[in-house]
Amino acid sequence: MFDERWEEFSRERLGGFPVPEDVRVLAAAQWAGQGHCLERFGITLLEPGARHPLTDTDYLSEEERADPEIMANCAAAEQMTQYLKAVAQDEDGNFYGYWLHPRQRLDTQPPPVIKVDTEWTYWPLGGRTLSEACLYDITFEDDELFVELATELAQLRIAVPARSRNDLEVPSADPSPEDVHEQLCRAQRQKLGLPD
């Protein structure tokens, strides 16, 4: 039913990697207008063709655009898009993406899901899927809410075997997104002749 959209989503959102099953289910529900429980918390899947949140600099003023420090950081953020594949965003402008750095060991674990806030702070989330990572992010210490949302996801045929946020291990991100962003920013600063 959504074959062309899956191909486009895979190419644009995941750099050609296959679309994970839970993302397929969430996106299909969203695209069909049926919705999913994460939407109650403002989390929606990005559409194919949507701009990567790290490249959105429309909010910058002319003065900020003239600041080489800010522009070095923006250039580094844009380079981060090759490693951090944005798949969902919340209503506050934070986004969720898969960390697919070439040094990341994907043979021992699924790619870590990272939340990036509007200040470009990178937050590794617990869980082995986007759905679990979103539960990890939104439920905090509320086990009752966790179980409620896990039950709603199960109705969509998305299994969440954990019973609380504490059951979700935070996969290691190696190298860390913060370190990579910092290295890229340092390189951009050097290009612009800015001091370290």
ZADO-1210 file (C-alpha; in nm, 4 decimals, padded with zeros to 6 digits):
<atoms>
<atom x="00.0000" y="00.0000" z="00.0000" code="MET" pos="1"/>
<atom x="00.2866" y="00.2426" z="00.0822" code="PHE" pos="2"/>
<atom x="00.5659" y="00.0763" z="-00.1196" code="ASP" pos="3"/>
<atom x="00.6918" y="00.3951" z="-00.2860" code="GLU" pos="4"/>
<atom x="00.6757" y="00.5853" z="00.0413" code="ARG" pos="5"/>
<atom x="00.8758" y="00.3111" z="00.2174" code="TRP" pos="6"/>
<atom x="01.1467" y="00.3325" z="-00.0469" code="GLU" pos="7"/>
<atom x="01.1532" y="00.7102" z="-00.0174" code="GLU" pos="8"/>
<atom x="01.1506" y="00.6931" z="00.3637" code="PHE" pos="9"/>
<atom x="01.4378" y="00.4428" z="00.3617" code="SER" pos="10"/>
<atom x="01.6418" y="00.6529" z="00.1207" code="ARG" pos="11"/>
<atom x="01.5765" y="00.9946" z="00.2756" code="GLU" pos="12"/>
<atom x="01.5328" y="00.9176" z="00.6451" code="ARG" pos="13"/>
<atom x="01.7630" y="00.6146" z="00.6894" code="LEU" pos="14"/>
<atom x="02.0328" y="00.6498" z="00.4250" code="GLY" pos="15"/>
<atom x="01.9090" y="00.3370" z="00.2452" code="GLY" pos="16"/>
<atom x="01.8860" y="00.1137" z="00.5536" code="PHE" pos="17"/>
<atom x="01.5693" y="-00.0976" z="00.5737" code="PRO" pos="18"/>
<atom x="01.2797" y="00.0614" z="00.7613" code="VAL" pos="19"/>
<atom x="01.2523" y="-00.1061" z="01.1058" code="PRO" pos="20"/>
<atom x="00.9261" y="-00.2927" z="01.1588" code="GLU" pos="21"/>
<atom x="00.7985" y="-00.0750" z="01.4437" code="ASP" pos="22"/>
<atom x="00.8664" y="00.2385" z="01.2381" code="VAL" pos="23"/>
<atom x="00.6713" y="00.0839" z="00.9488" code="ARG" pos="24"/>
<atom x="00.3746" y="00.0170" z="01.1760" code="VAL" pos="25"/>
<atom x="00.3798" y="00.3661" z="01.3313" code="LEU" pos="26"/>
<atom x="00.4221" y="00.5388" z="00.9956" code="ALA" pos="27"/>
<atom x="00.1483" y="00.3305" z="00.8309" code="ALA" pos="28"/>
<atom x="-00.0941" y="00.4185" z="01.1130" code="ALA" pos="29"/>
<atom x="00.0009" y="00.7848" z="01.0870" code="GLN" pos="30"/>
<atom x="-00.0199" y="00.7964" z="00.7065" code="TRP" pos="31"/>
<atom x="-00.3564" y="00.6190" z="00.7076" code="ALA" pos="32"/>
<atom x="-00.4899" y="00.8761" z="00.9537" code="GLY" pos="33"/>
<atom x="-00.5441" y="00.6160" z="01.2276" code="GLN" pos="34"/>
<atom x="-00.2797" y="00.7635" z="01.4558" code="GLY" pos="35"/>
<atom x="-00.0727" y="00.5983" z="01.7262" code="HIS" pos="36"/>
<atom x="-00.0250" y="00.6453" z="02.1006" code="CYS" pos="37"/>
<atom x="00.3012" y="00.8425" z="02.0658" code="LEU" pos="38"/>
<atom x="00.1104" y="01.1217" z="01.8930" code="GLU" pos="39"/>
<atom x="-00.0552" y="01.2000" z="02.2293" code="ARG" pos="40"/>
<atom x="00.2908" y="01.3179" z="02.3356" code="PHE" pos="41"/>
<atom x="00.3479" y="01.5174" z="02.0178" code="GLY" pos="42"/>
<atom x="00.5748" y="01.2566" z="01.8559" code="ILE" pos="43"/>
<atom x="00.5186" y="01.1986" z="01.4845" code="THR" pos="44"/>
<atom x="00.7198" y="01.0275" z="01.2137" code="LEU" pos="45"/>
<atom x="00.8864" y="01.2650" z="00.9704" code="LEU" pos="46"/>
<atom x="00.7459" y="01.2516" z="00.6209" code="GLU" pos="47"/>
<atom x="00.9657" y="01.1602" z="00.3273" code="PRO" pos="48"/>
<atom x="01.0921" y="01.4871" z="00.1852" code="GLY" pos="49"/>
<atom x="01.0838" y="01.6656" z="00.5218" code="ALA" pos="50"/>
<atom x="01.3945" y="01.8635" z="00.6021" code="ARG" pos="51"/>
<atom x="01.6389" y="01.7052" z="00.8470" code="HIS" pos="52"/>
<atom x="01.6005" y="01.9012" z="01.1731" code="PRO" pos="53"/>
<atom x="01.9789" y="01.9523" z="01.2015" code="LEU" pos="54"/>
<atom x="01.9764" y="02.1458" z="00.8745" code="THR" pos="55"/>
<atom x="01.6907" y="02.3781" z="00.9710" code="ASP" pos="56"/>
<atom x="01.8499" y="02.7163" z="01.0373" code="THR" pos="57"/>
<atom x="01.5577" y="02.9326" z="00.9238" code="ASP" pos="58"/>
<atom x="01.5214" y="03.0679" z="01.2777" code="TYR" pos="59"/>
<atom x="01.8644" y="03.2379" z="01.2681" code="LEU" pos="60"/>
<atom x="01.8698" y="03.6154" z="01.2464" code="SER" pos="61"/>
<atom x="02.0912" y="03.8051" z="01.0018" code="GLU" pos="62"/>
<atom x="02.3198" y="03.8933" z="01.2919" code="GLU" pos="63"/>
<atom x="02.3517" y="03.5270" z="01.3909" code="GLU" pos="64"/>
<atom x="02.4216" y="03.4275" z="01.0296" code="ARG" pos="65"/>
<atom x="02.7093" y="03.6751" z="01.0279" code="ALA" pos="66"/>
<atom x="02.8623" y="03.5117" z="01.3366" code="ASP" pos="67"/>
<atom x="03.1336" y="03.2654" z="01.2260" code="PRO" pos="68"/>
<atom x="03.1101" y="03.0715" z="01.5565" code="GLU" pos="69"/>
<atom x="02.7406" y="03.0026" z="01.4988" code="ILE" pos="70"/>
<atom x="02.7931" y="02.9169" z="01.1332" code="MET" pos="71"/>
<atom x="03.0755" y="02.6727" z="01.2193" code="ALA" pos="72"/>
<atom x="02.8369" y="02.4960" z="01.4563" code="ASN" pos="73"/>
<atom x="02.5628" y="02.4919" z="01.1896" code="CYS" pos="74"/>
<atom x="02.8036" y="02.3440" z="00.9343" code="ALA" pos="75"/>
<atom x="02.9041" y="02.0746" z="01.1841" code="ALA" pos="76"/>
<atom x="02.5383" y="01.9973" z="01.2543" code="ALA" pos="77"/>
<atom x="02.4720" y="01.9601" z="00.8835" code="GLU" pos="78"/>
<atom x="02.7626" y="01.7151" z="00.8565" code="GLN" pos="79"/>
<atom x="02.6110" y="01.5166" z="01.1453" code="MET" pos="80"/>
<atom x="02.3173" y="01.4254" z="00.9214" code="THR" pos="81"/>
<atom x="02.5329" y="01.1632" z="00.7526" code="GLN" pos="82"/>
<atom x="02.5492" y="00.9734" z="01.0844" code="TYR" pos="83"/>
<atom x="02.2307" y="01.0673" z="01.2673" code="LEU" pos="84"/>
<atom x="01.9218" y="00.9686" z="01.0680" code="LYS" pos="85"/>
<atom x="01.6174" y="01.1623" z="01.1882" code="ALA" pos="86"/>
<atom x="01.2929" y="00.9642" z="01.1793" code="VAL" pos="87"/>
<atom x="01.0571" y="01.1367" z="01.4260" code="ALA" pos="88"/>
<atom x="01.0048" y="01.4754" z="01.5838" code="GLN" pos="89"/>
<atom x="00.8040" y="01.6077" z="01.8755" code="ASP" pos="90"/>
<atom x="00.5957" y="01.9219" z="01.8932" code="GLU" pos="91"/>
<atom x="00.8753" y="02.1104" z="02.0735" code="ASP" pos="92"/>
<atom x="01.1206" y="02.0635" z="01.7855" code="GLY" pos="93"/>
<atom x="01.3237" y="01.7832" z="01.9465" code="ASN" pos="94"/>
<atom x="01.3854" y="01.4880" z="01.7197" code="PHE" pos="95"/>
<atom x="01.4665" y="01.1181" z="01.7384" code="TYR" pos="96"/>
<atom x="01.7109" y="00.9457" z="01.5102" code="GLY" pos="97"/>
<atom x="01.9258" y="00.6378" z="01.4603" code="TYR" pos="98"/>
<atom x="02.2999" y="00.6706" z="01.5191" code="TRP" pos="99"/>
<atom x="02.4590" y="00.5096" z="01.2133" code="LEU" pos="100"/>
<atom x="02.8213" y="00.6156" z="01.2399" code="HIS" pos="101"/>
<atom x="03.0510" y="00.3788" z="01.0436" code="PRO" pos="102"/>
<atom x="03.2423" y="00.2918" z="01.3640" code="ARG" pos="103"/>
<atom x="02.9210" y="00.1942" z="01.5439" code="GLN" pos="104"/>
<atom x="02.9051" y="-00.1844" z="01.5973" code="ARG" pos="105"/>
<atom x="02.5670" y="-00.2840" z="01.4550" code="LEU" pos="106"/>
<atom x="02.6509" y="-00.6556" z="01.4582" code="ASP" pos="107"/>
<atom x="02.6172" y="-00.6692" z="01.8379" code="THR" pos="108"/>
<atom x="02.3172" y="-00.4387" z="01.8862" code="GLN" pos="109"/>
<atom x="02.0627" y="-00.2399" z="01.6873" code="PRO" pos="110"/>
<atom x="02.1581" y="00.1211" z="01.6158" code="PRO" pos="111"/>
<atom x="02.1129" y="00.3431" z="01.9210" code="PRO" pos="112"/>
<atom x="01.8244" y="00.5885" z="01.9126" code="VAL" pos="113"/>
<atom x="01.9354" y="00.9403" z="02.0008" code="ILE" pos="114"/>
<atom x="01.7119" y="01.2301" z="02.0971" code="LYS" pos="115"/>
<atom x="01.8397" y="01.5721" z="01.9939" code="VAL" pos="116"/>
<atom x="01.6925" y="01.8793" z="02.1581" code="ASP" pos="117"/>
<atom x="01.6661" y="02.2253" z="02.0087" code="THR" pos="118"/>
<atom x="02.0046" y="02.3202" z="02.1592" code="GLU" pos="119"/>
<atom x="02.1696" y="02.0286" z="01.9720" code="TRP" pos="120"/>
<atom x="02.2241" y="01.8266" z="02.2876" code="THR" pos="121"/>
<atom x="02.2400" y="01.4541" z="02.2137" code="TYR" pos="122"/>
<atom x="02.0572" y="01.2162" z="02.4519" code="TRP" pos="123"/>
<atom x="02.1083" y="00.8390" z="02.4059" code="PRO" pos="124"/>
<atom x="01.7809" y="00.6618" z="02.4868" code="LEU" pos="125"/>
<atom x="01.7135" y="00.3163" z="02.6257" code="GLY" pos="126"/>
<atom x="01.5563" y="00.0410" z="02.4191" code="GLY" pos="127"/>
<atom x="01.6240" y="-00.1584" z="02.1057" code="ARG" pos="128"/>
<atom x="01.3633" y="00.0117" z="01.8819" code="THR" pos="129"/>
<atom x="01.2333" y="00.3615" z="01.8160" code="LEU" pos="130"/>
<atom x="00.9108" y="00.2704" z="02.0004" code="SER" pos="131"/>
<atom x="01.0995" y="00.1580" z="02.3106" code="GLU" pos="132"/>
<atom x="01.3223" y="00.4660" z="02.2969" code="ALA" pos="133"/>
<atom x="01.0171" y="00.6930" z="02.2852" code="CYS" pos="134"/>
<atom x="00.8663" y="00.5113" z="02.5849" code="LEU" pos="135"/>
<atom x="01.1983" y="00.5505" z="02.7652" code="TYR" pos="136"/>
<atom x="01.1924" y="00.9234" z="02.6923" code="ASP" pos="137"/>
<atom x="00.8335" y="01.0055" z="02.7827" code="ILE" pos="138"/>
<atom x="00.7524" y="00.7802" z="03.0795" code="THR" pos="139"/>
<atom x="01.0395" y="00.8654" z="03.3197" code="PHE" pos="140"/>
<atom x="00.9561" y="00.6833" z="03.6457" code="GLU" pos="141"/>
<atom x="00.5869" y="00.6312" z="03.5631" code="ASP" pos="142"/>
<atom x="00.5636" y="00.2514" z="03.5308" code="ASP" pos="143"/>
<atom x="00.1854" y="00.2681" z="03.4966" code="GLU" pos="144"/>
<atom x="00.2118" y="00.4972" z="03.1946" code="LEU" pos="145"/>
<atom x="00.4827" y="00.2723" z="03.0508" code="PHE" pos="146"/>
<atom x="00.2566" y="-00.0340" z="03.0729" code="VAL" pos="147"/>
<atom x="-00.0391" y="00.1608" z="02.9306" code="GLU" pos="148"/>
<atom x="00.1598" y="00.2761" z="02.6265" code="LEU" pos="149"/>
<atom x="00.3212" y="-00.0660" z="02.5790" code="ALA" pos="150"/>
<atom x="-00.0290" y="-00.2169" z="02.5735" code="THR" pos="151"/>
<atom x="-00.1427" y="00.0358" z="02.3126" code="GLU" pos="152"/>
<atom x="00.1646" y="-00.0402" z="02.1009" code="LEU" pos="153"/>
<atom x="00.0894" y="-00.4140" z="02.1342" code="ALA" pos="154"/>
<atom x="-00.2529" y="-00.3470" z="01.9844" code="GLN" pos="155"/>
<atom x="-00.0643" y="-00.2198" z="01.6785" code="LEU" pos="156"/>
<atom x="00.1465" y="-00.5400" z="01.6880" code="ARG" pos="157"/>
<atom x="00.4543" y="-00.3625" z="01.8238" code="ILE" pos="158"/>
<atom x="00.5904" y="-00.5782" z="02.1038" code="ALA" pos="159"/>
<atom x="00.7530" y="-00.4109" z="02.4031" code="VAL" pos="160"/>
<atom x="00.8696" y="-00.6932" z="02.6318" code="PRO" pos="161"/>
<atom x="00.9912" y="-00.4544" z="02.9048" code="ALA" pos="162"/>
<atom x="00.7552" y="-00.3689" z="03.1921" code="ARG" pos="163"/>
<atom x="00.9173" y="-00.0398" z="03.2919" code="SER" pos="164"/>
<atom x="01.1666" y="00.2197" z="03.1747" code="ARG" pos="165"/>
<atom x="01.4279" y="00.0653" z="03.4044" code="ASN" pos="166"/>
<atom x="01.4124" y="-00.2580" z="03.2006" code="ASP" pos="167"/>
<atom x="01.5372" y="-00.0770" z="02.8883" code="LEU" pos="168"/>
<atom x="01.9135" y="-00.0819" z="02.8474" code="GLU" pos="169"/>
<atom x="02.0753" y="00.2240" z="02.6926" code="VAL" pos="170"/>
<atom x="02.2842" y="00.0967" z="02.3986" code="PRO" pos="171"/>
<atom x="02.6313" y="00.2382" z="02.3697" code="SER" pos="172"/>
<atom x="02.6927" y="00.4964" z="02.0990" code="ALA" pos="173"/>
<atom x="03.0515" y="00.4664" z="01.9819" code="ASP" pos="174"/>
<atom x="03.1783" y="00.7189" z="01.8990" code="PRO" pos="175"/>
<atom x="02.9430" y="00.9417" z="02.0937" code="SER" pos="176"/>
<atom x="02.7413" y="01.1924" z="01.8889" code="PRO" pos="177"/>
<atom x="02.8659" y="01.4751" z="02.1134" code="GLU" pos="178"/>
<atom x="03.2290" y="01.3868" z="02.0404" code="ASP" pos="179"/>
<atom x="03.1689" y="01.3639" z="01.6670" code="VAL" pos="180"/>
<atom x="02.9823" y="01.6951" z="01.6607" code="HIS" pos="181"/>
<atom x="03.2640" y="01.8579" z="01.8583" code="GLU" pos="182"/>
<atom x="03.5289" y="01.7223" z="01.6182" code="GLN" pos="183"/>
<atom x="03.3322" y="01.8440" z="01.3168" code="LEU" pos="184"/>
<atom x="03.2795" y="02.1835" z="01.4783" code="CYS" pos="185"/>
<atom x="03.6506" y="02.2129" z="01.5580" code="ARG" pos="186"/>
<atom x="03.7354" y="02.1346" z="01.1938" code="ALA" pos="187"/>
<atom x="03.4889" y="02.3988" z="01.0738" code="GLN" pos="188"/>
<atom x="03.6344" y="02.6541" z="01.3138" code="ARG" pos="189"/>
<atom x="03.9835" y="02.5818" z="01.1805" code="GLN" pos="190"/>
<atom x="03.8584" y="02.6293" z="00.8222" code="LYS" pos="191"/>
<atom x="03.7261" y="02.9685" z="00.9203" code="LEU" pos="192"/>
<atom x="04.0475" y="03.0610" z="01.1014" code="GLY" pos="193"/>
<atom x="03.8784" y="03.0814" z="01.4404" code="LEU" pos="194"/>
<atom x="04.0794" y="03.0211" z="01.7595" code="PRO" pos="195"/>
<atom x="04.0425" y="02.6889" z="01.9422" code="ASP" pos="196"/>
</atoms>
